[in-house]
Amino acid sequence: MNKITLSGCLFLGIITTTLAQQKWSETSQAGFTLVQNQGGKALGYAPASGVKLLTIDGFAFKDLNKNGKLDKYEDWRLSDNERAKDLASKLTVEQIAGLMLYSSHQSIPARAGGYFSGTYNGKPFKAGETDPTDLTDQQKKFLADDNLRHVLITTVQSPEIAAKWNNKMQAFCESVGLGIPANNSSDPRHGTRSRAEYDAASGGEISMWPSSLGMAATFDPILVEKFGKIAAAEYRALGITTALSPQVDIATEPRWSRFNGTFGESPLLSAALGQAYCEGFQSADWGLMSVNAMVKHWPGGGSGEAGRDAHYANGKFAVYPGNNFDAHLIPFTEGAFKLKGKTKMASAVMPYYTISWNQDKKNHENVANNYNKYLITDLLRTKYGYDGVVCTDWNVTKLHTSMDSFMDGKSWGVENLTLAELHYKALMAGVDQYGGVNDMKPILDAYQLGIKEYGEAKIRARMEQSAVRLLRNIFQVGVFENPYLNPEQTNATVGKPEFMKAGYEAQLKSIVLLKNHGQALPIASKKTAYVPKRFVAASRNFLGMETPASEDYPVNMEIVKKYFNVTDNADEADFALVFIENPKANIGYDKEDVTKGGNGYIPISLQYNDYTATDAREVSIAGGDALENFTNRSYKGKMVKTPNNTDMKLVQDTKAKMKGKPVIVSVNTTNPMVFSEIEPAASAILLSFGVQDQAIIETIAGKSEPSALLPMQMPLDMTTVEKQAEDVPYDLTCHKDTDGNVYNFGFGLNWKGVIKDARVTKFRK
């Protein structure tokens, strides 16, 4: 009991003494106990885990290591850094190795087969028999045997199931070792279901927002910070405490397949929106409202040669023909690392897979960023003073066996190393954590390599340094105190009406009006619309799963009918609505080309028509792979076809059928595209970035006025694409439409004409 100094009246002293005896109370929840400390932190623990409470100075503390005394790391009155250092010093090497793991993708419940599958007591998940809130056999193993505590969550069956699964996961973690809770994470999960109807009075499973590129089109950091706050609230309600975002790579290469996940090609816009995103997720100060932001991809992955992506060996090289490497750092150094709130900077960073070709100014190594000591230690850590977590992208430390597999190991530039050597090289380059690795053995093997080179004390200190960073991120979001969720509160939070409304309003603000010839838009309600069906060719996703060919209405027709009359006869219509997507590109590699004696490399096209790369480089800037006996990756003179060239034909055919009546074209896009093939046939063009159909229809009907701007340039043709520098923004010759407008960065129309507000020039530099 505290010693009380009596002052004032004796009665006050007696009350103070009584309160000092116990300043907490507890209540039973579903599967856990909630403890309220008066004037202190709330605690949550599972009695079945074996954790007991300690009462110190009248307050309750969790005895996580079950030793009957209060350790520094258990004392919520101390700073996150003090607690992290204390706990790291207590960990065995095996426990540190477990902290350095970041799990492979976990769906709730686990898939019954294929990639990312799991079992329950040896059996696959079976609806109606298996409890979807249970842990899988694989999860129990990596938590207990491999000491893993960072879990990547993909799909969840429902928010309530996610909450209950989280509670079982946290209780399991609390029952073993030193009681370190799980730090659950997610890739972005706030995309839209296009055909879903928005109702202002109803909620949903999670709020729906435009893609990052769509948010960039608003040019509005305040909107992005609002998104971050809402997304963080929903993440925390699902038990997610780390966001594997934002992606702030400046998208200077228009063919890049990850263009859609960026904030466009402007370094300044990407910095402003990346900063706002991190501010929203991490909140003004660390606590129960915070979600760690893992900003990616250091030092920028948006300059892959010829647009190829480094998920594949054929796209491993980022090149800098414009000597513009430093501009790619701006979203990090001037954005995510310069937050206005007390969290100061994004708490974690993910390097990209790429080899940043010839950018190592010290050791002159052309190895993947995750293995490059100059880029991580000398540049990120030393020059820019970053002391957060550095986590590799997924599958970096797995072995490379294929040129064109998404799931291949991505040890670019160091393919000759063993698993132990890969983990060791990344560790000594400055990495703290390994994405997509569930097994601690390679890290322990790397530890042994460190003992041989530096001695046990030094390599232990190096790994403990990483442990402090990793633990600090878990402490600062409050889950050491209470990692448990109330499923009813989860249901009330995730997708609640005000969140859905904010997301829908953001969708409306993200739609760019590119063309409006003769004031074709807006269209008065109850006019008659002709909506042609759209053919979609058969395709395979990155996991090889096939989607069969289809032909159907490309929009929710019930929503269209709420605003307009509808006919299948173009002669009866007042106007046509054509819904298409931007030209769909390949990965820039084709095995059939190899069988024909080629090098496998083919063009990536941004046009619908067949494309022959007559203007491509004769010799590639970068090249070389353990599976290849050449270094020239040129595709000059080769031809490719675009699988959705039927979209172009749909616009042209509809133009002919309408016989001069307005043709309104809505393009959902992920990349810049060559508009010359369809623009002359369109009376009006709306450009969207992953929004609900209803947002597009309401804009067409004049219920919402467009205000968004292009966050990237639209090329005149593929010649300008081939001749631009992969690392330089704003270097395309842009398309000029039949109204004389140039589709340049910052261009957009409203009902009055070209938008000319301050946003247009603010982020152009």
Sequence and secondary structure as in RCSB ss.txt:
>XXXX:A:sequence
MNKITLSGCLFLGIITTTLAQQKWSETSQAGFTLVQNQGGKALGYAPASGVKLLTIDGFAFKDLNKNGKLDKYED
WRLSDNERAKDLASKLTVEQIAGLMLYSSHQSIPARAGGYFSGTYNGKPFKAGETDPTDLTDQQKKFLADDNLRH
VLITTVQSPEIAAKWNNKMQAFCESVGLGIPANNSSDPRHGTRSRAEYDAASGGEISMWPSSLGMAATFDPILVE
KFGKIAAAEYRALGITTALSPQVDIATEPRWSRFNGTFGESPLLSAALGQAYCEGFQSADWGLMSVNAMVKHWPG
GGSGEAGRDAHYANGKFAVYPGNNFDAHLIPFTEGAFKLKGKTKMASAVMPYYTISWNQDKKNHENVANNYNKYL
ITDLLRTKYGYDGVVCTDWNVTKLHTSMDSFMDGKSWGVENLTLAELHYKALMAGVDQYGGVNDMKPILDAYQLG
IKEYGEAKIRARMEQSAVRLLRNIFQVGVFENPYLNPEQTNATVGKPEFMKAGYEAQLKSIVLLKNHGQALPIAS
KKTAYVPKRFVAASRNFLGMETPASEDYPVNMEIVKKYFNVTDNADEADFALVFIENPKANIGYDKEDVTKGGNG
YIPISLQYNDYTATDAREVSIAGGDALENFTNRSYKGKMVKTPNNTDMKLVQDTKAKMKGKPVIVSVNTTNPMVF
SEIEPAASAILLSFGVQDQAIIETIAGKSEPSALLPMQMPLDMTTVEKQAEDVPYDLTCHKDTDGNVYNFGFGLN
WKGVIKDARVTKFRK
>XXXX:A:secstr
       S HHHHHHHHHHHH  EEEEE SSSEEEEETTS  EEE GGGT EEEEETTEEEEETT SSS  GGG 
TTS HHHHHHHHHHH  HHHHHHHTEE  EEEES BSSSTTB EETTEE  TTTS TTS  HHHHHHHHTS   E
EEEEEES HHHHHHHHHHHHHHHHHSTT    EEEES      TT    TT   SS     HHHHHHHT HHHHH
HHHHHHHHHHHHTT  EE   B     STT TTGGGS  S HHHHHHHHHHHHHHHH SSSSTT  EEEEEEET 
 TTBGGG  TTSGGG EE  TT  GGGGGHHIIIIIT  SSTT S SEEEE S EETT  SSS    BGGG HII
IIIIIIIIS   SEEB  TTTTS    SS TTS   TT TTS HHHHHHHHHHHT  BEET   SHHHHHHHHHH
HHHH HHHHHHHHHHHHHHHHHHHHTTTTTT     HHHHHHHTT HHHHHHHHHHHHHH EEEEEGGG  S  T
T EEE   EEE  EE TT  EE  EEE SS HHHHHHHSEEES GGG SEEEEEEE      SB HHHHHTTS S
B     SSS EE TTS SS SS   TT S      TT EE  TTTHHHHHHHHHHHHHTTS EEEEEE SS   G
GGTGGG SEEEEESS  HHHHHHHHTTSS      SS  BS HHHHHHS TT TT S B B TTS B  TT  EE
TTEE  STHHHHT  
